[in-house]
Amino acid sequence: MADHAHDQDGLDRVRGRIDAIDQELLDLISERARCAQRVAQIKTETDGRAVQFYRPEREVAILRRVKGANPGPLDGEEVARLFREIMSACLALERPLQAAFLGPEGTFTQAAAIKHFGHSVVTRAMATIDEIFREVEAGSCDFGVVPVENSTEGVVSHTLDLFMASPLAITGEVSLRIHHHLMSAETELGAIRTVYSHQQSLAQCREWLDRYLPHAERVAVGSNADAARTAAKESGAAAVAGYQAAEIYGLELLAERIEDEPGNTTRFLVIGKQDAPPSGQDKTSLLLSCRNEAGGLHALLMPLAAHGISMTRIESRPSRRGIWDYVFFVDIMGHRDDLPVAAALEHLERQALLFKVLGSYPVAVL
Ligand SMILES: C=C(O[C@@H]1C=C(C(=O)O)C=C[C@H]1O)C(=O)O
């Protein structure tokens, strides 16, 4: 009894301390928000109508700094996520950013938009990737988020084709850990006769489905969110999709993390009217094309090696425009304004048939 009373004393004391800390945090966060408002005011006075409240390079600098200075016990990712949300809320005081994503509600592309901009961003569902480009070009949305690599929703090659013709630039990148769950309005696995999902997701969960639902029919649909929407209306149906889709369409999770490869990641790009200023740790994406002859690609990429630039990705696409045989989508480390990168790009431009800088942007922190 005495021991219990003693523990209760200790608990009350620590909880009292937590309450006091929360009050201090609240005061500090409010003061920070007022500072962000002052910054916005100064920006408006100096830049007038052309004012850019959102500064991606400044935001990543803040996130990198808090991660570096983090004393623990929370891990760096967690701390950065908290600050991501604080900045998102501060920025939204001025005007919430609008980001177009590949809909419907609940797709991984929407989750990527929220991971990148924080929860105060207003996400707007588009039916196609073309529509995302058009909305941003027209200025109806500030940014767009499109899938590019190991995608579960968007056609990667289609995104690349759109970049060829678009004046838009890449202003950021987002990597998202993809977890697939089996969800349904049914409550028992035994009731499932049909499984809907995007074909990529079905493929990524093949072993699990073979083992636990060998007799259910698998039906490929346009997106995982579409699958969830369909499963919600049909008896005996389930969908393979992300957690957000289950929440939005009110489905039960019958099985979690059913993907065969646990490290499954999808990369997304953020597109806008202009790319980002240097942040000190950047990437640059390029569209290149060379003559279709022996050694053509080797010669094309020589300038990168010569200037010591490392390439993080290269993807080739048959050109559908008839002018070039192949188009290469290349990512390199560094910002186009960094000296060695600028020199390499000048050299590349002389070498390539097609040369387009799609943008320089900060390496993702989260
Ligand atoms: C406050 C600023 O504007 C915005 C808000 C930021 C913040 O809350 O820290 C950071 C960059 C901008 O997106 C700024 O430029 O410093």
The ligand as a Gaussian input file, in Angstrom:
#p B3LYP/6-31G(d) Opt

LIG

0 1
 C        9.194000      31.187000     -42.532000
 C        9.539000      31.038000     -43.817000
 O        8.635000      30.645000     -44.818000
 C        8.141000      29.334000     -44.950000
 C        7.979000      28.640000     -43.638000
 C        9.076000      28.033000     -43.040000
 C        9.078000      27.665000     -41.583000
 O        8.023000      27.539000     -40.983000
 O       10.184000      27.541000     -41.022000
 C       10.223000      27.781000     -43.823000
 C       10.282000      28.089000     -45.157000
 C        9.093000      28.591000     -45.877000
 O        8.433000      27.512000     -46.513000
 C       10.936000      31.340000     -44.235000
 O       11.198000      31.472000     -45.429000
 O       11.789000      31.453000     -43.350000

